[in-house]
Amino acid sequence: MKKFTLIIILMFTAVTYAQPAKAELDAAVLSKANAMGKAFIEGRYKDFAQYTHPTIEIMIGSKERLISEIERTFEQLKSEGVSFVNISYGVPSQALLYEGQLQCTLPQMIEMKVESGTVTTNSILIAVSMDNGESWYFIDPGDQDIKTMRKIIPTLSPKLELPGGLEPGFEPNEKKP
């Protein structure tokens, strides 16, 4: 009887900590990414900052300082004639469970207007959930590999794949005759 009870308890525990299905996770990641992207495009810096990984916030010093840095960066880009037009996301990778966190990557495409035309950047974001997929934080590693990113955020899985060298696209403005 004790063995049977132990098996039931172990099965219940496994079900309780089961990872959500890929479709559910994809929908959750994309929902949060799209909300973050909308805040980005609309210049709502405080809303955009809520999707920043807590380690980055700690490194910067505070939530207020993070928001201030985001605002300063965007305002500088605006003063240089850059305006963000669109942001979209591709299908997230398979989520990994690492140190109690769900982690995946997802493609991001940002379209921006510059004086001479339209620039499209393609990058890979790291998405991290510390609450089994309810909320998500995003990290843009730039051209850094996972070993370098793990020096900054040690709780990132070494199995995350970060393809580097994604070149931006450029479409010049149409010339008027």
N, C-alpha and C positions, 0 to 999 in steps of 0.2 A: 504494500500500500504506500509506503514512504517513497519508493522508487517512482510509482505512478504520480504521486503528488509533486515530486521534484520535476518530472518531465512536464507536467502541466504548467508549473511555475516558469520553467525555462522557455516553454513555447509562448507563454503570455508575455514574458520579458522580450523575447525576440520580436513579437508582433508590435509591442509598444514602441520599440526603438527602430522599427523598420523604416527604411528610407521611402519617401513618396515615389510614385511611379514617374518615369521620365517625362511623360506628357504633362503631368501635374507640375513637375519641377520646371520644365521648359516654359510653361504658361506663367508660373510665378516669377521666374527670372526675367522673362520678357516684359511682363507687366511692370515690374519695378524699374527695369532698364528704360522702358518707354516713358515712365513718369520722370525719371532722372533726365532723360533726353529732352523732354518737353520743358522742364525747368531750365535746362541749359540754354535752349533756343530762346526762351522767353526772358532770360536774364534774371531769373529768380534765384539769386545766389544762396540764400538761406535754405531754400527747398533743395537745391542742387547739392549743397554741402551735407545734407542728411544721409546721402548715399556713399559718403567717403568712409573708407575702412577706418575703424577706431585707432589703429596704430598710426596712421598718417596724421590724424587729428592730434594725437599725443605728441608726435614728433614736431608738429608745428607749434604746439603750446596750448591751444584752447580752441573751442568751437568758434568763438568770436574772431580770433586771429585767422583761422582757416577761412571763414567767410570773407574777411577783409582781403586776404591774399587772392581768393578767387575773384572777387570784385575788381581788385587792382589789375589782375591779369586780363580780365575781359575788357575792362575800360581801356587798357593800353592797346589791345588789339583793335578795338573800335576806333581809337584815335589814329591808328595806322590804316584805317579804311577797310578793315575786315569785318564782315557781317556774316553771322551764321544763319544758313537758310534751312537746312534739314539735317536730321540725324536719324539713323535707322540701325537696326540690329538684326543679325542673322541667327540661325539656330544654335542654341548653346550645345557645348560638348556634353558627353556623358558626365554626370556629377560624380565626384569622388567623395567618399567619407574619410576625412583625415583629421585626427585629433579632435573628434567631436563636431567637426564643421563640414558642411556640404560645400564643395568647391567645383567650379567649372570655368570654362572660358566661353566667350561669345564674340563674334565679329561685330565691329562697329564701323559705320560709314558716316562721315560728317561732310556735308557739302557747305562750302562757304564762298562768299563773293569777295573778290579782291578787285582793285582798280582795273586790272587788265583782263579779268575773266572769272572763271569759277574753278576752285580747287576742290577736289574730292580726296579726303584721306581715308584710308582703310587701316584699321588696327584691331588688335585683339585685347579685350578686357578680361580681367579675372573677376569672377563673381564669387562672393563668399557669404554663406548663411550660417549664423551661429545658433539658430533656433529652428533647425530642421525644415528650412524653406519658407518660413513665414516672412522674414525680412531679409534683404540682400544688400550687401555693400559691394562697391565696384572699385577696381584698381586698374589704372592704365599703366602698364609696365614700360611703355615706350619701346625702345629697342633692347631692353634688358632681358637676359635669359632668366630661367627659373632659379638657378643657383644664386644669381645676384639678388633677385627679389626675395629669396629666402633669408638673405642677410638682413634685409629690412624688416620682413615679416616672416619670422621663423615658422609660424604655424601654417604656411602654405605648403601644399603637397608637392614633393619633388616630381610627381608624375604629371603635373600640369604641363601641357605643351604650349609653348609660346613661339610661334613662328615669327622671326624677325624679318626686317628688310622689305616691308610692304610699302611700295612706292606710291606716292600720291598721284592722282590724275589731274590734268589741267586742260580746261577748254577756254580758249581765248574769246574775248568779246567779239561779236560780229562787227565787221567793219562796214560802215555806212558809205555808199557810193557818193 
